[in-house]
Amino acid sequence: MKYFGLIWKNVWRKKIRTLLTMLSVVVAFLLFAALSAIGYAFKGGEDAADAERLIVLDKVTIINPLPQSYQNRIASTPGVHSVTFASWFGGFYQDPRNQFAQFPIDPYEYFAMYPEFKMPQEQLDAWAKNRQGAVIGREIAEQFGIEVGDRIPIQATIWTMMDGGRTWEFDIEGIFETEDPRGSSAFLLFQHDFFEEARAFGKGTVGWYIIRVAPDADPVQVANAVDIQFANSPNETETSTEAAFAQSFAKQFGNIAMIVTLILGAVFFTLLLVTGNTMSQSVRERIPELAVLKTLGFTDLSVLGIVLSEAILIMLFGGLIGLGIGWVLVQGAAAAGGAMLPGIYLSPQAIATAIGIMVLSGVVTGIFPALKAMRLSIIDALSRA
């Protein structure tokens, strides 16, 4: 650190060039933060999924519902601790752009299955007593300014009512939330009994079942036992982990991980070229000065360290600014767009990876100019002055 002042002054010798280089670094790591957070949203469900929960779907496609009569048979399967169900409703609030998930479920069963969702007991009890009641996640409530006691309309895109209407109205009886930063509360829950009574078609069916496996049971054996029960029936099942269930939804959007990797790869390849060129120019311009440093007693390793530190400093300074701006934007996107894409989150692992990339990129872009400076002959360098 004793040469930090010298390194800092060298970095800012050409202010415009340094600022433009740092700007490219800022943009690169801003994109890294944004794409990492979006990529996490698509795989976050897999990361956060409880390994003790299984999902039972129709074997052919998730679009096909399952008979509600399956619940008792699944509950009696050895190794099953408890079972509940959910269905995809599909609708929007006030405007087609205001889309978020809605699920008809059994209130007590669902919240027992997902203890990570927190809501005051009195709100849960009030909801259970109101067949037309609903509860919403904190993210949705804050985004649209919805409070307990409000009555809101949801325009259905799939499920029509018995009278042919598509406007389903719900009394908001509670607001739930999750303290898990990876999770999301950007959805609405309402009573399956009301859904069953009011819908025009599909009566007696549910979208999927959720199983909590007993502590001493093998999830694989439980999944196989459930599927064997319904083999060769009109509605065969496929039971998998919540991770696989979440991953199946993400795959509908394509291979997000590959897309993110390709974009970031192109960005950082360009960044290496830009920063490497900057460092090469800087060393070429300072050859006589580097010779003077060696003449004054600076060792070859000291010169190597000074030049290499300049490249790392540029990367760290610009990268941390970009990462900071990206973090702020991600927080805003999570608050504003959590309904459309829940789980947007810049994880500590992503931040640590970004810092590692900053240091590594600084080393890669600075090593060849630094080696050139280290091997510089004093006589040859002074002769160029």
C-alpha atoms as a printed R data frame, in Angstrom:
    type eleno elety resid chain resno       x       y       z
1   ATOM     1    CA   MET     A     1   0.000   0.000   0.000
2   ATOM     2    CA   LYS     A     2   3.017   2.351   0.273
3   ATOM     3    CA   TYR     A     3   2.858   2.979  -3.479
4   ATOM     4    CA   PHE     A     4  -0.892   3.661  -3.556
5   ATOM     5    CA   GLY     A     5  -0.456   7.416  -4.058
6   ATOM     6    CA   LEU     A     6   1.802   6.817  -7.041
7   ATOM     7    CA   ILE     A     7  -0.576   4.228  -8.490
8   ATOM     8    CA   TRP     A     8  -3.598   6.527  -8.043
9   ATOM     9    CA   LYS     A     9  -1.839   9.419  -9.816
10  ATOM    10    CA   ASN     A    10  -0.765   7.163 -12.691
11  ATOM    11    CA   VAL     A    11  -4.345   5.954 -13.147
12  ATOM    12    CA   TRP     A    12  -5.568   9.527 -13.617
13  ATOM    13    CA   ARG     A    13  -2.741  10.776 -15.848
14  ATOM    14    CA   LYS     A    14  -5.118  10.759 -18.824
15  ATOM    15    CA   LYS     A    15  -8.412  11.632 -17.167
16  ATOM    16    CA   ILE     A    16 -10.656  11.385 -20.227
17  ATOM    17    CA   ARG     A    17  -9.235   8.019 -21.247
18  ATOM    18    CA   THR     A    18  -9.487   6.670 -17.720
19  ATOM    19    CA   LEU     A    19 -13.072   7.910 -17.336
20  ATOM    20    CA   LEU     A    20 -14.129   6.301 -20.624
21  ATOM    21    CA   THR     A    21 -12.463   3.033 -19.643
22  ATOM    22    CA   MET     A    22 -14.102   3.084 -16.228
23  ATOM    23    CA   LEU     A    23 -17.446   3.865 -17.838
24  ATOM    24    CA   SER     A    24 -17.182   0.671 -19.872
25  ATOM    25    CA   VAL     A    25 -16.392  -1.215 -16.664
26  ATOM    26    CA   VAL     A    26 -19.374   0.413 -14.906
27  ATOM    27    CA   VAL     A    27 -21.736  -0.621 -17.721
28  ATOM    28    CA   ALA     A    28 -20.345  -4.164 -17.783
29  ATOM    29    CA   PHE     A    29 -20.910  -4.776 -14.078
30  ATOM    30    CA   LEU     A    30 -24.255  -3.002 -14.114
31  ATOM    31    CA   LEU     A    31 -25.327  -5.535 -16.755
32  ATOM    32    CA   PHE     A    32 -23.802  -8.302 -14.662
33  ATOM    33    CA   ALA     A    33 -25.912  -7.293 -11.663
34  ATOM    34    CA   ALA     A    34 -29.115  -6.995 -13.695
35  ATOM    35    CA   LEU     A    35 -28.700 -10.249 -15.616
36  ATOM    36    CA   SER     A    36 -27.604 -12.163 -12.512
37  ATOM    37    CA   ALA     A    37 -30.724 -10.984 -10.650
38  ATOM    38    CA   ILE     A    38 -32.999 -11.903 -13.554
39  ATOM    39    CA   GLY     A    39 -31.296 -15.262 -13.939
40  ATOM    40    CA   TYR     A    40 -31.784 -15.869 -10.219
41  ATOM    41    CA   ALA     A    41 -35.512 -15.162 -10.598
42  ATOM    42    CA   PHE     A    42 -35.790 -18.040 -13.063
43  ATOM    43    CA   LYS     A    43 -33.827 -20.508 -10.984
44  ATOM    44    CA   GLY     A    44 -34.599 -19.057  -7.549
45  ATOM    45    CA   GLY     A    45 -37.616 -21.287  -7.162
46  ATOM    46    CA   GLU     A    46 -35.346 -24.269  -7.588
47  ATOM    47    CA   ASP     A    47 -32.856 -22.919  -5.045
48  ATOM    48    CA   ALA     A    48 -35.537 -22.106  -2.478
49  ATOM    49    CA   ALA     A    49 -37.615 -25.240  -2.960
50  ATOM    50    CA   ASP     A    50 -38.112 -27.393   0.110
51  ATOM    51    CA   ALA     A    51 -36.661 -30.850  -0.566
52  ATOM    52    CA   GLU     A    52 -39.325 -32.345   1.694
53  ATOM    53    CA   ARG     A    53 -42.137 -31.226  -0.629
54  ATOM    54    CA   LEU     A    54 -43.191 -33.003  -3.802
55  ATOM    55    CA   ILE     A    55 -45.487 -31.889  -6.616
56  ATOM    56    CA   VAL     A    56 -47.957 -34.245  -8.290
57  ATOM    57    CA   LEU     A    57 -48.860 -33.253 -11.859
58  ATOM    58    CA   ASP     A    58 -50.684 -34.826 -14.765
59  ATOM    59    CA   LYS     A    59 -48.175 -37.047 -16.564
60  ATOM    60    CA   VAL     A    60 -48.857 -35.551 -19.999
61  ATOM    61    CA   THR     A    61 -48.943 -31.816 -19.268
62  ATOM    62    CA   ILE     A    62 -49.483 -29.370 -16.427
63  ATOM    63    CA   ILE     A    63 -52.439 -27.992 -18.388
64  ATOM    64    CA   ASN     A    64 -54.443 -31.141 -17.703
65  ATOM    65    CA   PRO     A    65 -56.125 -31.043 -14.265
66  ATOM    66    CA   LEU     A    66 -56.269 -33.915 -11.784
67  ATOM    67    CA   PRO     A    67 -59.399 -35.272 -10.070
68  ATOM    68    CA   GLN     A    68 -59.925 -33.878  -6.594
69  ATOM    69    CA   SER     A    69 -60.711 -37.424  -5.473
70  ATOM    70    CA   TYR     A    70 -56.991 -38.193  -5.715
71  ATOM    71    CA   GLN     A    71 -56.296 -36.257  -2.510
72  ATOM    72    CA   ASN     A    72 -57.452 -38.955  -0.092
73  ATOM    73    CA   ARG     A    73 -55.598 -41.677  -1.989
74  ATOM    74    CA   ILE     A    74 -52.391 -39.632  -1.982
75  ATOM    75    CA   ALA     A    75 -52.803 -38.840   1.731
76  ATOM    76    CA   SER     A    76 -53.012 -42.580   2.511
77  ATOM    77    CA   THR     A    77 -49.774 -43.353   0.646
78  ATOM    78    CA   PRO     A    78 -46.986 -44.556   2.979
79  ATOM    79    CA   GLY     A    79 -44.445 -41.803   3.624
80  ATOM    80    CA   VAL     A    80 -46.863 -38.928   2.986
81  ATOM    81    CA   HIS     A    81 -47.111 -36.601   5.970
82  ATOM    82    CA   SER     A    82 -49.714 -34.211   4.513
83  ATOM    83    CA   VAL     A    83 -51.147 -33.183   1.170
84  ATOM    84    CA   THR     A    84 -52.905 -30.145  -0.260
85  ATOM    85    CA   PHE     A    85 -53.609 -28.768  -3.720
86  ATOM    86    CA   ALA     A    86 -53.549 -25.642  -5.872
87  ATOM    87    CA   SER     A    87 -54.703 -24.590  -9.333
88  ATOM    88    CA   TRP     A    88 -53.582 -21.954 -11.776
89  ATOM    89    CA   PHE     A    89 -56.275 -19.276 -12.087
90  ATOM    90    CA   GLY     A    90 -54.763 -16.857 -14.596
91  ATOM    91    CA   GLY     A    91 -56.082 -13.318 -14.443
92  ATOM    92    CA   PHE     A    92 -55.171  -9.661 -14.121
93  ATOM    93    CA   TYR     A    93 -56.008  -6.751 -11.854
94  ATOM    94    CA   GLN     A    94 -57.614  -3.682 -13.485
95  ATOM    95    CA   ASP     A    95 -55.310  -3.739 -16.523
96  ATOM    96    CA   PRO     A    96 -53.907  -6.629 -18.623
97  ATOM    97    CA   ARG     A    97 -50.424  -5.385 -17.749
98  ATOM    98    CA   ASN     A    98 -51.097  -5.973 -14.034
99  ATOM    99    CA   GLN     A    99 -50.661  -9.726 -14.107
100 ATOM   100    CA   PHE     A   100 -49.625 -11.828 -11.146
101 ATOM   101    CA   ALA     A   101 -50.307 -15.375 -10.047
102 ATOM   102    CA   GLN     A   102 -53.570 -16.356  -8.374
103 ATOM   103    CA   PHE     A   103 -54.263 -19.759  -6.847
104 ATOM   104    CA   PRO     A   104 -57.473 -21.264  -5.435
105 ATOM   105    CA   ILE     A   105 -56.454 -23.326  -2.408
106 ATOM   106    CA   ASP     A   106 -57.564 -24.549   1.017
107 ATOM   107    CA   PRO     A   107 -56.501 -21.822   3.521
108 ATOM   108    CA   TYR     A   108 -55.385 -23.877   6.507
109 ATOM   109    CA   GLU     A   109 -53.879 -26.730   4.497
110 ATOM   110    CA   TYR     A   110 -51.880 -24.404   2.264
111 ATOM   111    CA   PHE     A   111 -50.354 -22.301   5.054
112 ATOM   112    CA   ALA     A   112 -49.522 -25.461   6.993
113 ATOM   113    CA   MET     A   113 -47.740 -26.755   3.902
114 ATOM   114    CA   TYR     A   114 -45.816 -23.488   3.452
115 ATOM   115    CA   PRO     A   115 -44.843 -22.260   6.934
116 ATOM   116    CA   GLU     A   116 -42.378 -19.804   5.404
117 ATOM   117    CA   PHE     A   117 -45.336 -17.576   4.538
118 ATOM   118    CA   LYS     A   118 -46.304 -15.495   7.562
119 ATOM   119    CA   MET     A   119 -49.665 -13.883   8.254
120 ATOM   120    CA   PRO     A   120 -51.457 -12.946  11.499
121 ATOM   121    CA   GLN     A   121 -53.628 -15.814  12.740
122 ATOM   122    CA   GLU     A   122 -56.677 -13.561  13.017
123 ATOM   123    CA   GLN     A   123 -56.384 -12.687   9.330
124 ATOM   124    CA   LEU     A   124 -56.111 -16.356   8.383
125 ATOM   125    CA   ASP     A   125 -59.198 -17.184  10.490
126 ATOM   126    CA   ALA     A   126 -61.180 -14.294   8.979
127 ATOM   127    CA   TRP     A   127 -60.270 -15.451   5.497
128 ATOM   128    CA   ALA     A   128 -61.285 -19.047   6.231
129 ATOM   129    CA   LYS     A   129 -64.740 -17.814   7.286
130 ATOM   130    CA   ASN     A   130 -65.302 -15.734   4.154
131 ATOM   131    CA   ARG     A   131 -65.837 -17.921   1.085
132 ATOM   132    CA   GLN     A   132 -65.276 -14.945  -1.195
133 ATOM   133    CA   GLY     A   133 -62.242 -13.791   0.757
134 ATOM   134    CA   ALA     A   134 -58.661 -13.694  -0.471
135 ATOM   135    CA   VAL     A   135 -55.197 -12.894   0.837
136 ATOM   136    CA   ILE     A   136 -52.365 -11.246  -1.059
137 ATOM   137    CA   GLY     A   137 -48.623 -11.027  -0.717
138 ATOM   138    CA   ARG     A   138 -46.942  -7.964   0.700
139 ATOM   139    CA   GLU     A   139 -45.306  -7.203  -2.656
140 ATOM   140    CA   ILE     A   140 -48.657  -7.007  -4.444
141 ATOM   141    CA   ALA     A   141 -50.259  -4.984  -1.651
142 ATOM   142    CA   GLU     A   142 -47.515  -2.364  -1.745
143 ATOM   143    CA   GLN     A   143 -47.366  -2.218  -5.522
144 ATOM   144    CA   PHE     A   144 -51.076  -1.550  -5.996
145 ATOM   145    CA   GLY     A   145 -51.897   0.084  -2.670
146 ATOM   146    CA   ILE     A   146 -54.261  -2.696  -1.601
147 ATOM   147    CA   GLU     A   147 -55.216  -2.949   2.072
148 ATOM   148    CA   VAL     A   148 -57.107  -5.407   4.253
149 ATOM   149    CA   GLY     A   149 -60.833  -4.763   3.850
150 ATOM   150    CA   ASP     A   150 -60.611  -3.756   0.190
151 ATOM   151    CA   ARG     A   151 -62.739  -5.493  -2.427
152 ATOM   152    CA   ILE     A   152 -60.841  -6.050  -5.663
153 ATOM   153    CA   PRO     A   153 -61.825  -7.435  -9.088
154 ATOM   154    CA   ILE     A   154 -59.720  -9.992 -10.945
155 ATOM   155    CA   GLN     A   155 -60.425 -10.400 -14.653
156 ATOM   156    CA   ALA     A   156 -60.125 -14.073 -15.558
157 ATOM   157    CA   THR     A   157 -58.390 -15.125 -18.755
158 ATOM   158    CA   ILE     A   158 -59.280 -18.808 -18.376
159 ATOM   159    CA   TRP     A   159 -62.026 -19.428 -15.868
160 ATOM   160    CA   THR     A   160 -65.485 -18.058 -16.623
161 ATOM   161    CA   MET     A   161 -68.189 -17.985 -13.962
162 ATOM   162    CA   MET     A   162 -71.497 -19.829 -14.043
163 ATOM   163    CA   ASP     A   163 -73.262 -16.712 -15.320
164 ATOM   164    CA   GLY     A   164 -70.720 -16.319 -18.127
165 ATOM   165    CA   GLY     A   165 -68.899 -13.408 -16.504
166 ATOM   166    CA   ARG     A   166 -65.140 -13.128 -16.181
167 ATOM   167    CA   THR     A   167 -64.934 -10.656 -13.303
168 ATOM   168    CA   TRP     A   168 -64.208 -12.375 -10.011
169 ATOM   169    CA   GLU     A   169 -64.442 -10.139  -6.937
170 ATOM   170    CA   PHE     A   170 -62.617 -10.857  -3.700
171 ATOM   171    CA   ASP     A   171 -62.610  -9.380  -0.195
172 ATOM   172    CA   ILE     A   172 -59.023  -8.920   0.983
173 ATOM   173    CA   GLU     A   173 -58.884 -10.497   4.440
174 ATOM   174    CA   GLY     A   174 -55.131 -10.603   4.966
175 ATOM   175    CA   ILE     A   175 -51.636  -9.829   3.748
176 ATOM   176    CA   PHE     A   176 -48.883 -12.426   3.973
177 ATOM   177    CA   GLU     A   177 -45.141 -12.124   3.496
178 ATOM   178    CA   THR     A   178 -41.934 -14.108   3.564
179 ATOM   179    CA   GLU     A   179 -38.654 -13.179   5.226
180 ATOM   180    CA   ASP     A   180 -36.667 -15.334   2.804
181 ATOM   181    CA   PRO     A   181 -34.926 -12.887   0.399
182 ATOM   182    CA   ARG     A   182 -34.988 -15.591  -2.272
183 ATOM   183    CA   GLY     A   183 -38.732 -16.096  -1.998
184 ATOM   184    CA   SER     A   184 -41.600 -14.004  -3.286
185 ATOM   185    CA   SER     A   185 -45.065 -13.118  -2.047
186 ATOM   186    CA   ALA     A   186 -46.201 -11.695  -5.399
187 ATOM   187    CA   PHE     A   187 -49.412 -13.708  -5.709
188 ATOM   188    CA   LEU     A   188 -53.006 -13.918  -4.516
189 ATOM   189    CA   LEU     A   189 -54.708 -16.834  -2.781
190 ATOM   190    CA   PHE     A   190 -58.449 -17.434  -2.572
191 ATOM   191    CA   GLN     A   191 -60.726 -20.234  -1.413
192 ATOM   192    CA   HIS     A   192 -61.080 -23.304  -3.597
193 ATOM   193    CA   ASP     A   193 -64.638 -23.847  -2.303
194 ATOM   194    CA   PHE     A   194 -65.726 -20.526  -3.800
195 ATOM   195    CA   PHE     A   195 -63.830 -21.318  -7.012
196 ATOM   196    CA   GLU     A   196 -65.464 -24.752  -7.269
197 ATOM   197    CA   GLU     A   197 -68.930 -23.343  -6.714
198 ATOM   198    CA   ALA     A   198 -68.627 -20.375  -9.095
199 ATOM   199    CA   ARG     A   199 -66.663 -21.714 -12.079
200 ATOM   200    CA   ALA     A   200 -68.479 -22.792 -15.217
201 ATOM   201    CA   PHE     A   201 -66.343 -25.844 -16.054
202 ATOM   202    CA   GLY     A   202 -63.683 -28.139 -14.631
203 ATOM   203    CA   LYS     A   203 -65.598 -28.932 -11.450
204 ATOM   204    CA   GLY     A   204 -64.142 -31.662  -9.293
205 ATOM   205    CA   THR     A   205 -60.567 -31.068 -10.452
206 ATOM   206    CA   VAL     A   206 -57.435 -29.299  -9.243
207 ATOM   207    CA   GLY     A   207 -54.266 -28.235 -10.993
208 ATOM   208    CA   TRP     A   208 -51.708 -30.134  -8.902
209 ATOM   209    CA   TYR     A   209 -51.086 -31.621  -5.476
210 ATOM   210    CA   ILE     A   210 -48.381 -30.667  -3.000
211 ATOM   211    CA   ILE     A   211 -47.051 -33.387  -0.703
212 ATOM   212    CA   ARG     A   212 -44.996 -32.999   2.445
213 ATOM   213    CA   VAL     A   213 -42.913 -36.115   2.880
214 ATOM   214    CA   ALA     A   214 -42.668 -37.661   6.347
215 ATOM   215    CA   PRO     A   215 -39.298 -36.982   8.052
216 ATOM   216    CA   ASP     A   216 -38.223 -40.633   7.951
217 ATOM   217    CA   ALA     A   217 -39.454 -41.346   4.399
218 ATOM   218    CA   ASP     A   218 -37.499 -41.475   1.139
219 ATOM   219    CA   PRO     A   219 -38.905 -38.834  -1.274
220 ATOM   220    CA   VAL     A   220 -38.054 -40.982  -4.303
221 ATOM   221    CA   GLN     A   221 -39.939 -43.965  -2.929
222 ATOM   222    CA   VAL     A   222 -42.896 -41.778  -1.999
223 ATOM   223    CA   ALA     A   223 -43.007 -40.270  -5.494
224 ATOM   224    CA   ASN     A   224 -42.909 -43.719  -7.095
225 ATOM   225    CA   ALA     A   225 -45.619 -45.025  -4.754
226 ATOM   226    CA   VAL     A   226 -47.926 -42.127  -5.656
227 ATOM   227    CA   ASP     A   227 -47.457 -42.571  -9.406
228 ATOM   228    CA   ILE     A   228 -47.942 -46.352  -9.247
229 ATOM   229    CA   GLN     A   229 -51.387 -45.834  -7.730
230 ATOM   230    CA   PHE     A   230 -52.591 -43.950 -10.797
231 ATOM   231    CA   ALA     A   231 -50.746 -45.899 -13.486
232 ATOM   232    CA   ASN     A   232 -52.974 -46.863 -16.440
233 ATOM   233    CA   SER     A   233 -55.747 -44.575 -15.181
234 ATOM   234    CA   PRO     A   234 -57.328 -41.808 -17.317
235 ATOM   235    CA   ASN     A   235 -55.265 -39.293 -15.322
236 ATOM   236    CA   GLU     A   236 -51.793 -40.733 -14.795
237 ATOM   237    CA   THR     A   237 -49.470 -38.690 -12.607
238 ATOM   238    CA   GLU     A   238 -45.847 -37.659 -12.494
239 ATOM   239    CA   THR     A   239 -44.478 -36.746  -9.086
240 ATOM   240    CA   SER     A   240 -41.300 -34.694  -8.776
241 ATOM   241    CA   THR     A   241 -39.589 -32.311  -6.401
242 ATOM   242    CA   GLU     A   242 -40.532 -28.639  -6.153
243 ATOM   243    CA   ALA     A   243 -37.157 -27.876  -7.725
244 ATOM   244    CA   ALA     A   244 -38.079 -29.778 -10.881
245 ATOM   245    CA   PHE     A   245 -41.514 -28.151 -10.862
246 ATOM   246    CA   ALA     A   246 -39.997 -24.648 -10.693
247 ATOM   247    CA   GLN     A   247 -37.443 -25.557 -13.344
248 ATOM   248    CA   SER     A   248 -40.190 -26.734 -15.723
249 ATOM   249    CA   PHE     A   249 -41.763 -23.263 -15.552
250 ATOM   250    CA   ALA     A   250 -38.418 -21.573 -16.204
251 ATOM   251    CA   LYS     A   251 -37.772 -23.757 -19.266
252 ATOM   252    CA   GLN     A   252 -40.878 -22.348 -20.896
253 ATOM   253    CA   PHE     A   253 -38.879 -19.132 -21.365
254 ATOM   254    CA   GLY     A   254 -35.888 -20.950 -22.871
255 ATOM   255    CA   ASN     A   255 -32.460 -21.731 -21.438
256 ATOM   256    CA   ILE     A   256 -32.124 -18.563 -19.397
257 ATOM   257    CA   ALA     A   257 -28.804 -19.585 -17.849
258 ATOM   258    CA   MET     A   258 -27.247 -20.082 -21.289
259 ATOM   259    CA   ILE     A   259 -28.607 -16.765 -22.582
260 ATOM   260    CA   VAL     A   260 -27.262 -14.877 -19.554
261 ATOM   261    CA   THR     A   261 -23.869 -16.588 -19.849
262 ATOM   262    CA   LEU     A   262 -23.518 -15.748 -23.553
263 ATOM   263    CA   ILE     A   263 -24.426 -12.086 -23.031
264 ATOM   264    CA   LEU     A   264 -22.047 -11.674 -20.098
265 ATOM   265    CA   GLY     A   265 -19.308 -13.506 -21.980
266 ATOM   266    CA   ALA     A   266 -19.576 -11.084 -24.903
267 ATOM   267    CA   VAL     A   267 -19.637  -8.067 -22.569
268 ATOM   268    CA   PHE     A   268 -16.560  -9.099 -20.604
269 ATOM   269    CA   PHE     A   269 -14.606 -10.127 -23.686
270 ATOM   270    CA   THR     A   270 -15.119  -6.618 -25.057
271 ATOM   271    CA   LEU     A   271 -14.231  -5.162 -21.654
272 ATOM   272    CA   LEU     A   272 -10.920  -7.051 -21.595
273 ATOM   273    CA   LEU     A   273 -10.001  -5.703 -25.026
274 ATOM   274    CA   VAL     A   274 -10.820  -2.104 -24.059
275 ATOM   275    CA   THR     A   275  -9.028  -2.174 -20.716
276 ATOM   276    CA   GLY     A   276  -6.049  -4.090 -22.084
277 ATOM   277    CA   ASN     A   277  -5.607  -1.495 -24.805
278 ATOM   278    CA   THR     A   278  -5.768   1.300 -22.224
279 ATOM   279    CA   MET     A   279  -3.068  -0.290 -20.084
280 ATOM   280    CA   SER     A   280  -0.821  -0.952 -23.086
281 ATOM   281    CA   GLN     A   281  -1.054   2.694 -24.165
282 ATOM   282    CA   SER     A   282  -0.346   3.858 -20.632
283 ATOM   283    CA   VAL     A   283   2.821   1.771 -20.375
284 ATOM   284    CA   ARG     A   284   4.080   2.864 -23.803
285 ATOM   285    CA   GLU     A   285   3.634   6.525 -22.871
286 ATOM   286    CA   ARG     A   286   5.531   6.097 -19.588
287 ATOM   287    CA   ILE     A   287   8.547   4.064 -20.708
288 ATOM   288    CA   PRO     A   288  11.052   6.835 -19.828
289 ATOM   289    CA   GLU     A   289   9.378   7.371 -16.457
290 ATOM   290    CA   LEU     A   290   9.512   3.662 -15.690
291 ATOM   291    CA   ALA     A   291  13.221   3.720 -16.509
292 ATOM   292    CA   VAL     A   292  13.685   6.592 -14.054
293 ATOM   293    CA   LEU     A   293  11.885   4.580 -11.365
294 ATOM   294    CA   LYS     A   294  14.290   1.689 -11.909
295 ATOM   295    CA   THR     A   295  17.197   4.086 -11.814
296 ATOM   296    CA   LEU     A   296  15.989   5.379  -8.438
297 ATOM   297    CA   GLY     A   297  16.049   1.839  -7.029
298 ATOM   298    CA   PHE     A   298  12.613   0.397  -7.793
299 ATOM   299    CA   THR     A   299  12.985  -3.324  -8.385
300 ATOM   300    CA   ASP     A   300  11.548  -5.143 -11.380
301 ATOM   301    CA   LEU     A   301   8.903  -6.719  -9.145
302 ATOM   302    CA   SER     A   302   7.954  -3.320  -7.746
303 ATOM   303    CA   VAL     A   303   7.409  -1.957 -11.256
304 ATOM   304    CA   LEU     A   304   5.418  -5.087 -12.132
305 ATOM   305    CA   GLY     A   305   3.236  -4.616  -9.056
306 ATOM   306    CA   ILE     A   306   2.649  -0.909  -9.721
307 ATOM   307    CA   VAL     A   307   1.466  -1.426 -13.306
308 ATOM   308    CA   LEU     A   308  -0.603  -4.490 -12.414
309 ATOM   309    CA   SER     A   309  -2.194  -2.628  -9.500
310 ATOM   310    CA   GLU     A   310  -3.267   0.174 -11.833
311 ATOM   311    CA   ALA     A   311  -5.282  -2.258 -13.967
312 ATOM   312    CA   ILE     A   312  -6.848  -3.904 -10.921
313 ATOM   313    CA   LEU     A   313  -7.699  -0.490  -9.420
314 ATOM   314    CA   ILE     A   314  -9.477   0.620 -12.607
315 ATOM   315    CA   MET     A   315 -11.496  -2.591 -12.617
316 ATOM   316    CA   LEU     A   316 -12.369  -2.424  -8.926
317 ATOM   317    CA   PHE     A   317 -13.254   1.261  -8.934
318 ATOM   318    CA   GLY     A   318 -15.483   1.059 -12.016
319 ATOM   319    CA   GLY     A   319 -16.805  -2.392 -11.159
320 ATOM   320    CA   LEU     A   320 -17.936  -1.478  -7.647
321 ATOM   321    CA   ILE     A   321 -19.699   1.632  -8.955
322 ATOM   322    CA   GLY     A   322 -21.464  -0.442 -11.615
323 ATOM   323    CA   LEU     A   323 -22.346  -3.137  -9.121
324 ATOM   324    CA   GLY     A   324 -23.729  -0.535  -6.714
325 ATOM   325    CA   ILE     A   325 -25.884   1.072  -9.385
326 ATOM   326    CA   GLY     A   326 -27.021  -2.387 -10.469
327 ATOM   327    CA   TRP     A   327 -27.978  -3.287  -6.909
328 ATOM   328    CA   VAL     A   328 -30.128  -0.147  -6.617
329 ATOM   329    CA   LEU     A   329 -31.832  -0.905  -9.949
330 ATOM   330    CA   VAL     A   330 -32.432  -4.519  -8.953
331 ATOM   331    CA   GLN     A   331 -34.098  -3.421  -5.715
332 ATOM   332    CA   GLY     A   332 -36.369  -1.100  -7.682
333 ATOM   333    CA   ALA     A   333 -37.157  -3.791 -10.250
334 ATOM   334    CA   ALA     A   334 -37.946  -6.303  -7.511
335 ATOM   335    CA   ALA     A   335 -40.398  -3.859  -5.916
336 ATOM   336    CA   ALA     A   336 -42.004  -2.718  -9.167
337 ATOM   337    CA   GLY     A   337 -41.896  -5.910 -11.222
338 ATOM   338    CA   GLY     A   338 -42.126  -8.619  -8.595
339 ATOM   339    CA   ALA     A   339 -45.662  -9.382  -9.681
340 ATOM   340    CA   MET     A   340 -44.597 -10.240 -13.229
341 ATOM   341    CA   LEU     A   341 -41.277 -11.882 -12.373
342 ATOM   342    CA   PRO     A   342 -41.031 -12.785  -8.686
343 ATOM   343    CA   GLY     A   343 -37.724 -13.660  -7.094
344 ATOM   344    CA   ILE     A   344 -35.546 -10.940  -8.667
345 ATOM   345    CA   TYR     A   345 -32.569 -10.924  -6.295
346 ATOM   346    CA   LEU     A   346 -28.872 -10.070  -6.422
347 ATOM   347    CA   SER     A   347 -27.444 -12.799  -4.244
348 ATOM   348    CA   PRO     A   348 -24.307 -12.526  -2.083
349 ATOM   349    CA   GLN     A   349 -22.785 -15.257  -4.259
350 ATOM   350    CA   ALA     A   350 -23.301 -13.083  -7.356
351 ATOM   351    CA   ILE     A   351 -21.705 -10.084  -5.618
352 ATOM   352    CA   ALA     A   352 -18.705 -12.173  -4.537
353 ATOM   353    CA   THR     A   353 -18.402 -13.549  -8.073
354 ATOM   354    CA   ALA     A   354 -18.477 -10.025  -9.503
355 ATOM   355    CA   ILE     A   355 -15.669  -8.872  -7.203
356 ATOM   356    CA   GLY     A   356 -13.639 -11.937  -8.148
357 ATOM   357    CA   ILE     A   357 -14.164 -11.128 -11.835
358 ATOM   358    CA   MET     A   358 -13.030  -7.543 -11.232
359 ATOM   359    CA   VAL     A   359  -9.731  -8.693  -9.710
360 ATOM   360    CA   LEU     A   360  -9.201 -11.434 -12.316
361 ATOM   361    CA   SER     A   361  -9.987  -9.068 -15.198
362 ATOM   362    CA   GLY     A   362  -7.536  -6.548 -13.772
363 ATOM   363    CA   VAL     A   363  -4.836  -9.204 -13.654
364 ATOM   364    CA   VAL     A   364  -5.564 -10.435 -17.197
365 ATOM   365    CA   THR     A   365  -5.604  -6.954 -18.736
366 ATOM   366    CA   GLY     A   366  -2.605  -5.713 -16.778
367 ATOM   367    CA   ILE     A   367  -0.261  -8.681 -16.769
368 ATOM   368    CA   PHE     A   368   1.244  -8.247 -20.243
369 ATOM   369    CA   PRO     A   369   1.861  -4.469 -19.947
370 ATOM   370    CA   ALA     A   370   3.219  -5.119 -16.437
371 ATOM   371    CA   LEU     A   371   5.605  -7.818 -17.711
372 ATOM   372    CA   LYS     A   372   6.737  -5.453 -20.440
373 ATOM   373    CA   ALA     A   373   7.447  -2.779 -17.850
374 ATOM   374    CA   MET     A   374   9.281  -5.249 -15.608
375 ATOM   375    CA   ARG     A   375  11.584  -6.445 -18.410
376 ATOM   376    CA   LEU     A   376  12.300  -2.899 -19.539
377 ATOM   377    CA   SER     A   377  15.997  -2.109 -19.939
378 ATOM   378    CA   ILE     A   378  16.989   1.210 -18.371
379 ATOM   379    CA   ILE     A   379  19.391   2.089 -21.177
380 ATOM   380    CA   ASP     A   380  16.923   1.243 -23.965
381 ATOM   381    CA   ALA     A   381  14.114   3.072 -22.190
382 ATOM   382    CA   LEU     A   382  16.127   6.252 -21.609
383 ATOM   383    CA   SER     A   383  17.254   6.235 -25.214
384 ATOM   384    CA   ARG     A   384  13.594   6.639 -26.253
385 ATOM   385    CA   ALA     A   385  13.145   9.770 -24.131
